Amino acid sequence: MKPVKSNPWQDHSTGTAPTLFRLRNFLYALTAILLLSSCQSFQAPEFKKVDNIRLGKLGKKAPSIMADVWYYNPNKTG
């Protein structure tokens, strides 16, 4: 007679995975459902104006210009 190999990940009384592993799979599924259901349509921000344009560092490689940009974001952010 050959010895029967025991599977440590299987509950031998019912033939199913132990409760801990079923709970983990349930949590994965719940997380995926919550992430997918929280997706909403994205609306583009509306440009309003540019203020306070100024020169930053002047150099040969990378001169910089700084400005304050005003826009309205119609999306919920919090």
Sequence and secondary structure as in RCSB ss.txt:
>XXXX:A:sequence
MKPVKSNPWQDHSTGTAPTLFRLRNFLYALTAILLLSSCQSFQAPEFKKVDNIRLGKLGKKAPSIMADVWYYNPN
KTG
>XXXX:A:secstr
       TTSBTTTTB  HHHHHHHHHHHHHHHHHHHT       EEEEEEEEEE    SS   EEEEEEEE  S
   
